[in-house]
C-alpha cells in the first residue's frame, strides 16, 4: 500500500504550503478596497436634556 508511505506525500504537502505562503500573501496584501474609508467627524453632536414629564 504505497499511500501509507509518508515520505513522498509529506514532501508534496510541505512544498505546496511553501508555494501558497510565498505566492498568496503578496497578492492579498496588495489588494486595495474600491471605497477608501473617510475619516469620521470629530465634533460631538449637541445633546439636549430630556425633560421628564412625570418626575
Secondary structure, DSSP 8 states (H G I E B T S, - for coil): -GGG-HHHHHHHHHHHHHHHHHHHHHHHHT---SS-------S---------TT-
